[in-house]
Amino acid sequence: MAQNFDVVVLGAGPGGYVSAIRAAQLGFKVAVVEPWCDTQGKPSLGGTCLNVGCIPSKALLESSALWEAAHTSWASHGIGTAGLRLDLEAMQARKDKVVRQLTGGVAGLMRSNHITVFHGHGQLVQQGKVSFRGIDETADELLAPHVIIATGSVPVTLPMAPFDNERILDSTGALALEAVPERLGIIGAGVIGLELGSVWRRLGAEVIILEALSDFLPAADEQLARSALKLYGEQGLTIQLGATLQSAHRQGDQVLLRFQQNDSVQELVVDKLVVAVGRRPFTDGVLARDCGVTVNERGFIPVDRYGRTNIEGVYAIGDVAGPPLLAHKAMEEGMAVAEWIKGERSSCDHRLIPSVIYTHPEFAWVGETEQALRDKGIACHAGVVPFAANGRALAMGESEGMVKIISDAKTDEILGVHILGPFASELITEGVTAMAYGASSEDVARTIHAHPTLSEAIHEAALACDKRAIHVRNR
């Protein structure tokens, strides 16, 4: 027997559960369909992000950062650390507890907002109709004038390095290791590769990252990317650029890699290999063959500025709707689509979506890079201030990195903010806010920042755009 709703959401990751909650707040009768189960086979909400992505990786990054700090910097604070030992089982248990708390919180939000959750697989059969098969093999039909596809993404596979999650791992397997490998290989020096590499290097593994591109983090500002590459190398991450994987074969308890670099084929033997070359949209089994929804050559579902697909009443948000593949982008799209369905004014400005890499130091940016603006022929000013000139950073012992603000040479409007340094993930929000309201570097320079704070580096960089920096030499 069919069940009727106003809105059916396929997927309960960051985009799906946020859109469902917002739609419920707006008075809609909402259902969510989610197939995810944890390692014990128990249904779990939150999608990749909460279960095996953003949240568990940050939990391990935090724990591993404390472990490394205890060995490298606590002594300078007068804190003795003799007798420390690593309990990886407890570290993993803490990570799992954080995940359970957050996924359980999402389940509670579903209940408090009177959202019906279907644990199983949903498929858009036709406009307004979703076929559902539960994890318990029950079947149903869900009817709604509005269907939101929020099914996210999955790791990209390489034919020459198929996952077995024993020796050749995807990102999920790399978060669940029960022992620190002596030598860890990673394919891909993007966000996932750098973060996972940082975790296991801090805990004692020798980490070698192979990146096919000759440029490091090409989406980031060149100046800061060069500085980051140097810092990561000094920390012990071996990053080999221009290295193209040719094959990966298990040899007993190890993996033999062959890769090409500088016109020569080289070999590398590792204990574990993580393949982190990106993610692809997940639409497997989500769209019936004759449902009519268009999928492009890369597997994404094209949408207009209002999240609408080519089929009336069908929307797509988050990873499945195209890059950037970021949880906060999915959340904002989810809220906006719910409000658009209601007929309210809303927006999701993709120009203002920040990117963050949770390495040490953190790396975050929003807007244009200096090189991109120059390639477009747009004259700009760049104010650059190192954290070594910031009192709070020095007191914290976190003086590596810098802040860079880029402003239009004619109008002084801020076009990009780039931060490599402590708490860059938090500091970048000031840049996003400034750009959202069309602020100039002068506006930020005239904003009083508390002293001593890390945010003063943003203030100083804004002053430097006009060569008025106080605590550093103006360029």
N, C-alpha and C positions, 0 to 999 in steps of 0.2 A: 504494500500500500504506500503510495507516494505521500511525502510530507512537504508542507508548504512553508516557505520562508520569504522574507523580503530580500535578504542577502545571504549567499552561500560563499564562504571563503575556502579555497583549496590551499591548505598549508597553514601551519601555526608557528612559523618562524617569526622573526621580528616584524616583517611586513604584514604577515597574515594575522597575528594575534592583535597587533596595534590597529589594523583596519577593522577587525571584528569588534574590538572594544569601542572604537570611535563610532562605528555604525550603530552599536547598541545604545551608546549615549545619545545618539540622535533620534532614538525611538524606533529603530528597525528591529524586526525579529530576525536574529542572526544564527547561522549554523557554521561551524568550522569542521573541516575534514582533515585529519592528520594521521599518516601511517606510522610515524616514528615510534620505535620501541627502544628501550635501553638494553644494555647487555644481558639483563635478566629476562628480557621479553616483556617488560612492563611498559604500557603506553606512556609516552612522555611528550610534552609540548615544548615549544621553544625552538624547534628546528635545529639545523646545523649549528647556528651561533651559540645557543645556550648549551647544547648537548656535547658537541665535539669540535667547536670552533672558537669563537671569540672568548667565551667565558673560561673554559678549562685552560686554554692557552695562556690567558692573562694570569690565572691562578698559579700556573707553573712558572711563568715569568717572574711573578712576585716572589715566590718561594726560592727560586734559583738565584734571584738577585740578592736576597738576604744571605743565602749561603756564600755567594761570592764576596759580598761586602764583609762578611765576618772574617774572611781570609785575606782580604786585600786592603781594607780601609778602616776597620774598627779600631785597630791598634793605634792609628793616628789620633783617635778620639780618646785614647787612654782606656780602651776596653780590651781586656785580655780574652783570648779565645782558645786557650789550650784545652785539648780534650774534646773538641767538637767532632761529631760523627754525623754522617749522612744517613737518614732513614727514608729511603725513597718510597717505601710502602706507605709510611705516614704522610709523606708529601702528596702522593697520589690520592690517598684517602681524603685529605683536606680538599683537594681539587674536586673530587667526586661529591663531597658534602656541599661545596659551593654550588655545583651544578644542580644537585637535588633541591636545594633551597630555592633557587631561581625558577627552575621548571615547575616546582610545586607552587610557587607564587603565581605563575601564569595560570595554572589550573584553578587556583583560587579566584583569580580575576575573571576567568570565564564564568565561574559559578555566580560571583557577586554581580556580574553584568547580565545574568540570565541568558548566556549564550549556550546553545546546544552543541556539544562536541561529539563528533563521530570519529572513533578511532579505527582507521582503516584507509582504504584506497578510494579516492574519488576520481571520476572521469567525466569531463564535459562531453555529453552525448550530442547535444544540440542546444540552440539558444534557450536559456532558461531551464535546462534539465541536466542534472548531475546523477550519474549512476554511482552507487556506493556499495562497496563490499568490505565488511568489517574484518578485523584481524581474527575474529571468531567465526568467519565465513558467513555471517549474516549478510543479507542483501537488502537494499532499499533504493528508492528514487527520491531525490531532493529537488524540489521545484522552486525557482526563485526568478524574479525579473532581473536580478543583478547577481552576477557571478564574478568573483575576484580571484584570479589565478596568482597565487603567491607561493609557488612550489620550489623556489630557490635554485640552488646549483649543487653540483657534485664535482669531485676532483677530476681533472683531465688525466686520462691514462696515456701512457706511451707504449706503443706496440713492442718496442725493444726492451721494455722494463715493466712487465705485467706485475700487478700487485699480488702478493701472497699474504701480506701482513704478518709474515714471520721474519723474513729478511728484507724484502722489498715492500716498503710501507707507503701508505697514503698518509695524509695529515692526521687522520683519526688514529691510525696505528702508532704514529710517532708520539702521540700524546699519552699513550697507554703502556709505554715500555716498562718492564718490571726490573730492569737493570740498566746501568749506564754503559753503553757500548764503548769499547776502547777507541774505535775509529768509526765515525759516522759520515757517510756521504750524503749529500743533498743535491738534487737536480733542481735548479732554479733559485736565483738570488733575488726573488721578489719578497713581498711582505711575509708570506707564510714561511718560506725558506729561511729568511733572516731571523724570524722570531723563534722557530723551532731550533735552528742552529744555535741561537743564543742560549736557550734553555739547557741543551745538553752539553755545550761547551763549558758553561758555568759549573755544571755538575761533574766535569772531569773528562768528557770525551774530546778526542781530537776530531775537529769538524772541518771537512773540505766541501765547499760549495762550488758546483760547476754551473756556470751561466753561459748560455749560448750567445747572448748579446755581447757586443764589444763595449757597450756603454753601461755603466752602473746606474740603476734606477733612473732611466731616461725620462720618466714622468716628473721627476723632482728637479729642483733648481740645480744646475751644474755645479756651482760653487759649493753648496752644502753637500751635494752627493759625493763630491771628491773628498771633502772633509770627513764624511761618514765612512767612506771606504777605508780611509787611512786609520780612523779610530777603530773600526771593526778588526782590521788587520792587526793593530797593536794589541787588541784584546785576545787574539788567538784564533779568530775566524779566518781560515784560508779561503779566499774567494778568487776563483780562476775565471776570468772573463774570456769570451770568445771560445768557450769549450763546448763542443757539440757532442752529445752522447750518441754513440753508435750501437752499443749493446751493453746489456747487464745480465750476467748469468750467475746463478748460485753455484758455489763450489764448496760443498759441505756446509760449514757454519759461517761462510763468508760469501761476499758478492764480488765478482770480478767485473770491473767497468772498463770499457774501451771508449775513448773519446778523442775527437780531433781538435787540435789547437795549434795555431800557427803552422798549418800545412803538415803537421805530423800527427800520427796516431799514438796515443799514450794509453797506459794501463794504470788502473788504481784498484787496490783491493781494500774493501771495507767490511766491517762486521754487520752493519745495517745500512740500508739505502732508503732515503726518503725522496719520493718524487713529488715535487711541489712546483709544477709548471703552470699552475692556474686552475680555474674552475670553469665548468660549462653549465649552461642552463639545464635544469631538469624538467623535461616534459614527457619523459618515458611513461606511456600509459595514461597520461593526464588528458590528452586530447584525442577523442575518437577520430578515426580517419576522415569521416565525412561531417565533422562538427563545423567546419568552415573557417576556423581561426587560422590566420596566416602565421607561418613560422619562417624566419629568414634563413639564409644559407649557413649562418653560424648557430642556428638553433634557438635564437631569441625570438620572443613574440613582439613584433613592432607595435608601438602604441603612440597615440598623439599626446599633446601636452596635458591632456586630462586623464591619461592612463587608459584610454579606450582602445580596444582592439578594432579590427575591421568588422566585427560582429556586434550589433547593438546589444547593450546590456552586459557585455563581457569585457572585463578589465584585466590588466596584468600589472603587477608591481614587483619591485625588488630585483633580485638577480635575473629572474626569468625574463624580465622586460628590458634587459640590457645594462651595460656598464654605466658607472662604476659599480662593481659587485661589493657593496658595503651595507652592513646592517642598518646604519643610521639613514642611509639613502632609502632603504626599503621602508623603514618606519615612517619617514616623512611622506613618502608616496602613499603609504597605507592610510595615513590620516587625511591626506588631501583627497584621495579617491572617495573615501566615505563621505566627506563634506561635499564633493562635487555631485555625488549621487543624490544627496539631500537638496541640492540646488544652492548650496552656500558658496560664497567666494572663498577660494583657498589657493595655495600656491606651493610649489616645490621647485625652487630655483637650483638647478643642477650646477650652476656656476659657483654656488656657495657650499658645496659638499666638501668638507675637509677630508684629507687622507692622513692616516697615522700609521707609523710603524713603531711597535712597542719594544724597540731594542734599547740598549743603554749606550749613549743617551737616546732618548726618544726622538723621532723624526716626524714632523707634521707640517702640512702645508695646505693652503687654499688659494684658489685663483691662478693667475698667470705666472709663468716663470720669466725671468729676465731674458733668456735666450729666445723663448717663444715670441715675446713682444718685439724683440729686435728683428726676428725673422719676418714679422708682420709689418715691419717698418714703423712701429709705434715708439716714439721717443719716450724714455722713462728715466726716473731717478731711482737709485737704490741706496737705502740706508742700511748699513751692516754693522752690528755691534756684537762682539764676542761676550760670552757669559763670563769670561775671565775678568771683565770690567764690572761685574755685578756683585755687590757685597753679599747678598743672600746666597748666591751660587757658591761663592768662595767659602762662606761659613758652613755650607752644606758639604763642601768638598766635591761639588758637581760643577766645575767651571769649564768643562769641555763644550764645544759647539758655539752656536751663534744664532742671532735673530736677523732676518733680512726682510725689510719692507720695500715693496716696489710701488711707486706712484707715477701717475701720468705726468709727463714733463710740462704739459700745457695746463691741465686742470688741477693737478695735485691729487686727484682721486686715487685712492688705494686700489691697486689692481691685483696684488698678490702679497701674501704673507707666508714666510717660510721659517721654520724654527727647528733647529737641531740642538737639543739640550734637555735639561731636567724638566719634567712635567710638560713637555711640549704638547702632549695630548690635551692638557687642560688650558694651556696658554693660547692655543690656536683659536679658541672660541672668541677671544677679543678681536682677532683678525676677521673672523666670520661676521661678527656683529657689526664691526666697522664697515665692512664691504656691503652688508645687507642694507645699510642706511646711507650708502654713498659717501662715507666719510673720506676726508682728505688726510694726508699725513699731518697737516697742521692741526686738524681736529684732535687727532690722537696725541700730538705733542702738547696741546693745550689741556689735555685731560690729566688731572692730578692722580698719580699713582702712589700708593703707600710705600713707605721706605722703612726697612729694607725688604723688598720683594723681588721675585724673579720677573714679575710683570714690568718692572722698571726697564728691563732690557728692551721691551716693546716700545716704551716711551722714548728711550734713547735712540732706537732705530728710526722712529718717526722724526725725531729731531735731525738725525743724520741724513735724511732724505733732502734736507735743505742746508746741509753742511753746518748744522748748529749743535751737534752733539757736544755734551759737556765733559763726559768722562772718557772719551776715546778721541783719537785723532781723526778729524774729518778728511775724507778723501775727495 
